[in-house]
């Protein structure tokens, strides 16, 4: 099987697989992991504190942080969606270079750091342990094609889930803006409507999808 064929089918496969009950939701949590890690990382970069990250079975997540100053608070609130999309693009960059081990070790490292220092809720702990085991099994027991398919699939979930979740955020901002997650927080900070921030996140996700496509299919 040519690797290009897998990439052609990837958007549809991810979309359909994500809708499979239980299993689809389980794997979609990887996007939540990177998203919440983005908030945590930005809090540390802004000289703040990170108390806890939580991952839930419904794909929701929280990062409890503390920062001083409006600008720093803004940066922490803004970071989740861009970091999620940018991380997916970076993983696709390594995939395009055939560096599957870098992708697998990156996923394992982020997971283990969260497992060791941040995540304490029961589902989050179980999810991280199982996910790290899955990544390591693929790394040490999978062949080249299996590593490629796994890396492309997991990274595809992150890339397209960032898009899907931003669309959901736009819907929430339209129907009940105060429930629009990060967009609602940014609206409180800036007095700019949540819909604006939801659209910004959507456009960022599209940008990184475009950049990811260019890695394999120069436009």
C-alpha positions in Angstrom: 0.0 0.0 0.0 1.4 3.4 -0.9 1.7 5.8 1.9 0.1 8.6 -0.2 -3.1 6.6 -0.4 -3.4 6.7 3.4 -3.0 10.5 3.4 -5.7 10.9 0.7 -8.2 8.9 2.9 -7.0 10.3 6.2 -9.6 13.2 6.7 -12.5 10.9 6.0 -11.1 8.0 8.0 -10.6 10.3 11.0 -14.1 11.9 10.7 -15.8 8.4 10.6 -13.6 6.8 13.2 -14.1 9.7 15.6 -17.8 9.0 15.5 -17.5 5.4 16.6 -19.0 5.1 20.1 -16.5 4.8 23.0 -13.4 4.0 20.9 -13.7 7.2 18.8 -14.2 9.3 21.9 -11.3 7.6 23.6 -8.8 8.5 20.9 -10.1 12.0 20.5 -8.9 12.7 24.0 -5.4 13.0 22.5 -6.4 16.4 21.1 -7.7 17.4 24.6 -4.3 16.4 26.1 -2.4 18.6 23.7 -4.9 21.5 24.1 -4.7 21.5 27.9 -1.0 21.0 27.8 -0.8 24.2 25.7 -2.6 26.1 28.4 -0.2 24.7 31.0 2.9 25.4 29.0 1.9 29.0 28.4 1.2 29.5 32.1 4.7 28.3 32.8 6.2 30.6 30.1 4.2 33.5 31.6 5.8 32.7 35.0 2.6 31.4 36.4 1.7 28.2 38.1 -0.1 25.1 37.0 -2.0 23.2 39.6 -3.8 20.5 37.7 -4.9 19.2 34.3 -8.0 17.0 34.0 -9.0 14.8 31.0 -12.6 13.5 30.7 -14.3 10.8 28.8 -16.5 13.3 26.9 -13.4 14.9 25.4 -13.6 17.9 27.7 -10.6 19.0 29.8 -9.5 21.6 32.2 -6.1 23.2 33.1 -6.1 24.9 36.4 -3.5 27.7 36.3 -2.6 30.9 38.0 -1.0 34.0 36.4 -0.6 37.6 37.3 -1.7 40.3 34.9 -4.3 40.6 32.2 -1.9 40.0 29.3 -0.6 36.8 30.8 -4.1 35.6 31.5 -5.0 36.3 27.9 -2.0 34.4 26.6 -2.8 31.3 28.7 -6.5 31.4 27.7 -5.6 31.8 24.0 -2.9 29.1 23.8 -5.0 25.9 23.8 -6.3 25.9 20.2 -3.2 27.3 18.5 -0.8 24.9 20.4 -3.0 21.9 19.5 -3.0 22.7 15.8 0.7 23.7 15.7 1.7 20.5 17.5 -0.2 18.4 15.0 1.6 20.3 12.1 5.0 19.6 13.8 4.2 15.9 14.1 3.2 15.8 10.4 6.5 17.5 9.6 8.4 14.7 11.2 6.2 12.2 9.5 7.0 13.8 6.1 10.7 13.2 6.9 10.1 9.6 7.9 10.9 10.4 11.6 8.2 8.2 13.1 10.2 7.6 16.3 10.3 11.4 17.0 6.5 11.5 16.8 6.1 8.4 19.0 8.6 9.7 21.6 7.0 13.2 21.5 3.5 11.7 22.2 4.9 9.5 25.0 6.9 12.4 26.6 3.9 14.8 26.7 1.8 12.0 28.1 4.3 11.0 30.8 4.9 14.6 31.8 1.2 15.0 32.3 0.9 11.7 34.1 3.8 12.5 36.5 3.1 16.1 37.3 -0.3 17.3 36.2 -3.2 14.9 35.7 -4.8 13.5 38.9 -8.4 12.6 38.0 -9.1 8.9 37.6 -10.1 8.9 33.9 -7.2 11.0 32.9 -4.7 8.8 34.7 -6.1 5.6 33.2 -6.2 7.2 29.7 -2.6 8.3 29.9 -1.3 4.9 31.1 -3.2 3.1 28.3 -2.1 5.6 25.7 1.6 5.5 26.6 1.5 1.7 26.5 -0.1 1.8 23.1 2.5 4.3 21.8 5.4 2.1 23.1 3.9 -1.1 21.7 3.8 0.6 18.3 7.3 1.9 18.7 9.0 -1.3 19.8 6.9 -4.0 18.1 5.4 -2.4 15.0 7.0 -2.4 11.6 7.7 0.7 9.5 4.2 0.7 7.9 2.5 0.2 11.2 4.4 3.1 12.7 3.5 5.3 9.8 -0.2 4.5 9.9 -0.4 5.0 13.7 1.5 8.3 13.6 -0.5 9.6 10.7 -3.8 8.5 12.2 -3.1 10.0 15.7 -1.7 13.2 14.3 -4.7 13.4 11.9 -7.0 13.1 14.9 -5.2 16.1 16.5 -5.2 18.2 13.4 -8.8 17.7 12.3 -10.2 17.5 15.8 -8.9 21.0 16.4 -11.0 22.0 13.4 -14.1 20.1 14.5 -13.9 21.5 18.0 -13.5 25.1 16.7 -16.6 24.6 14.7 -18.4 23.4 17.8 -17.1 26.5 19.6 -18.6 28.7 16.9 -21.9 27.0 17.4 -21.7 27.5 21.2 -20.7 31.1 20.8 -23.8 31.7 18.6 -26.2 29.9 20.8 -24.9 30.6 24.3 -21.7 32.7 24.3 -21.0 32.4 28.0 -20.6 28.6 27.5 -18.1 28.9 24.7 -15.1 27.7 26.6 -11.8 29.6 25.8 -13.6 32.0 23.6 -15.9 33.0 26.4 -12.9 33.6 28.7 -11.2 35.7 26.0 -14.4 37.7 25.6 -14.4 38.5 29.3 -10.8 39.6 29.2 -11.0 41.7 26.0 -14.7 42.7 25.8 -14.6 41.3 22.2 -17.4 38.9 21.5 -16.8 35.2 21.9 -17.8 34.6 18.3 -14.8 36.6 17.2 -12.4 34.4 19.1 -14.1 31.2 18.0 -13.7 32.3 14.4 -10.0 33.1 15.0 -9.5 29.6 16.4 -11.3 28.1 13.3 -9.0 30.1 11.0 -5.9 29.0 12.8 -6.9 25.4 12.5 -7.5 25.8 8.8 -4.0 27.5 8.4 -2.3 24.5 10.0 -4.3 22.0 8.0 -3.1 23.9 4.9 0.5 23.9 6.1 0.3 20.2 6.8 -1.1 19.4 3.4 1.8 21.4 1.8 4.3 19.1 3.6 3.1 16.2 1.4 1.5 17.8 -1.6 3.3 21.1 -2.5 0.7 23.6 -3.6 
